[in-house]
């Protein structure tokens, strides 16, 4: 019979070293794939959150209302204010809306609700004045310090770096502010520019919201007139 030889210590050490390197390479590849998947999931979640926020803003603004013919425009509200301070591109809009919700069908309440879209500093962020929370106030009252009494307040988006609004008049010009007390009419549309990404890559969304319940005729919606506002070619 031939003598059967086993592995030498050196051969075992070499085999173990090769096995360890293969396992380490596989583990590193798996961890890299896992981190990439987590990054992709976070990016998709951020994108979904941004899209939901812009949809909610669009649906809310589109319910702005004033009777087509009224002799008392001062009894209705549409007040878009421009924040002109450097480094703070955060506007506010307060308006009457037909989307009022009641708890009872027979409730004796107005069909209109006063709403405000506004931002507040995010206390959990490193730079709360530059990283804000977009909120919607429905009903109740709100003061100049954005303190709300009564009604409902909902957070629409966090990590907001930009919330700018522009107002399209019948001649096709964009205004940075719009006050119903000055014009007696609603704008033809509102251009919304929403940005987010305080601690990550910034993402911008921009769209035009036609006001179908506007009380003014002759509105024009020319996308090329709005390119310079959003830096995109279509809405």
Rosetta blueprint (number, residue, H / E / L):
1 X L
2 X L
3 X L
4 X L
5 X L
6 X L
7 X L
8 X L
9 X H
10 X H
11 X H
12 X H
13 X H
14 X H
15 X H
16 X H
17 X H
18 X H
19 X H
20 X H
21 X H
22 X H
23 X H
24 X H
25 X H
26 X H
27 X H
28 X H
29 X H
30 X H
31 X H
32 X H
33 X H
34 X H
35 X H
36 X H
37 X H
38 X H
39 X H
40 X H
41 X H
42 X H
43 X H
44 X H
45 X H
46 X H
47 X H
48 X H
49 X H
50 X H
51 X H
52 X H
53 X H
54 X H
55 X H
56 X H
57 X H
58 X H
59 X H
60 X H
61 X H
62 X L
63 X L
64 X E
65 X L
66 X L
67 X L
68 X L
69 X L
70 X L
71 X L
72 X L
73 X H
74 X H
75 X H
76 X L
77 X L
78 X E
79 X E
80 X E
81 X E
82 X L
83 X L
84 X L
85 X L
86 X L
87 X L
88 X L
89 X L
90 X E
91 X L
92 X E
93 X E
94 X E
95 X E
96 X E
97 X E
98 X L
99 X L
100 X L
101 X L
102 X L
103 X L
104 X L
105 X L
106 X L
107 X L
108 X L
109 X L
110 X L
111 X L
112 X L
113 X E
114 X E
115 X E
116 X E
117 X E
118 X E
119 X E
120 X E
121 X E
122 X L
123 X L
124 X L
125 X L
126 X L
127 X L
128 X L
129 X L
130 X L
131 X L
132 X E
133 X E
134 X E
135 X E
136 X E
137 X E
138 X E
139 X L
140 X L
141 X E
142 X E
143 X L
144 X L
145 X L
146 X L
147 X L
148 X E
149 X E
150 X L
151 X L
152 X E
153 X E
154 X E
155 X E
156 X E
157 X E
158 X E
159 X E
160 X E
161 X E
162 X E
163 X E
164 X E
165 X E
166 X E
167 X E
168 X E
169 X L
170 X L
171 X L
172 X L
173 X L
174 X E
175 X E
176 X L
177 X L
178 X E
179 X E
180 X H
181 X H
182 X H
183 X H
184 X L
185 X L
186 X L
187 X L
188 X L
189 X E
190 X E
191 X E
192 X E
193 X E
194 X E
195 X E
196 X E
197 X L
198 X L
199 X L
200 X L
201 X L
202 X L
203 X E
204 X E
205 X E
206 X E
207 X E
208 X E
209 X E
210 X E
211 X L
212 X L
213 X L
214 X L
215 X L
216 X L
217 X L
218 X L
219 X L
220 X L
221 X L
222 X L
223 X H
224 X H
225 X H
226 X H
227 X H
228 X H
229 X H
230 X H
231 X L
232 X L
233 X L
234 X L
235 X L
